[in-house]
Amino acid sequence: MIADGPLGWGITPFEGNFYIRRKHLRTEGFKANYVPGLCIYKFLYVWMDLRHENGTNIRSLGWMYWLPNPLLPFIWFRVAVPRGHPEISYEEYQR
């Protein structure tokens, strides 16, 4: 499990991705790999690898905007993962 929290401000679905606040991350395995990226309207980000405790490493599974667009506060300094990545499954449930 990499995240657990409410959809909305905690885990924000946007453009087919999930933007996850740090307090809802359930792993400390995301590490920046320092490969930069640019989105025309969301600005500058860095790719992140996921390193599991068992030693497996998934390269460039997520990203984080380190110079985000100030008009999009729900992406600021959050780990983002693609909803449709083949190594990720997600469940939505009511509390």
N, C-alpha and C positions, 0 to 999 in steps of 0.2 A: 504494500500500500504506500503510495507516495503522497496522498492528500486525503483529508476528510474535513468537510465543512459545508456550510450552507451555500447554495447557489445564490448569486447576487454579488454583494460587496466582498464576501469571503473568497469565493471561487467564481470568477466572472467568465461566463462563456461569451466569446466575441470572435467573429469571423472564423468559426470552426476550431477555435483553440480555447484552452482554459488558462486563465491568468490567476495564479494562486498566491494569496497572501502568505507571508512567512509563518504566521501563527497557525495556518491550516496545513502546512507541509508536515508529513509524518516521516520524513527521511532527512538526513543531513548529507545525503549522497550526491546532491547536485553540486558540481564544481565547474567553474568557468574554464573553458579550454582556450580562451583568448582569441578565438577566430571571430573577427568582427563582422557585422552585417549592417545593412542600411535599408530601411523602409522609407519610402518617399514621404509619407505623412505621419509615421510613428517615430521616426528618426533612428538613432544609433543603438544597436544591441550587440551582445556577445553570446555566442553559443555556449551551451552547458552540457556536460556529460553527466550521466547518472552512474555512480559507482555503488554497487550493492555490497553488503557486508560479506557475501559469499565469494567476492572477487570478480564477479562479472562486471563488465563495463559497457554501457550503451552510449556510443559517441553521438554527440549533437542531438540528444533527445529533446532538449528544451532550449530556451533562450531567455535573456533578461535585458530589458531596455535600460541602459545605464545613462543615456541622454534621451529621455522620453519627451514626447510632445506634451506640453503643459495643459493642453485641452483634453487630454485623455488620462485622467488621474487613476483610472482602474487598471492601467498597465504599468504604472510607476514602480520600478524596482521589484517587480513580482516575477516569479518563475512562470514561464508560459510553456505549455505542452500542447501538441496537436491532438485534437480529439480523435482523429482517425489513424493514428500511428499504429502499425501492426503489433508493437510490443506493449501497447496500453489497452486496457479494458476499463470501463467505468460503469458504476452503478448509481442510479438516482433512487433515493428512498425518502419516505416521509418520517419525520421524528415524532 
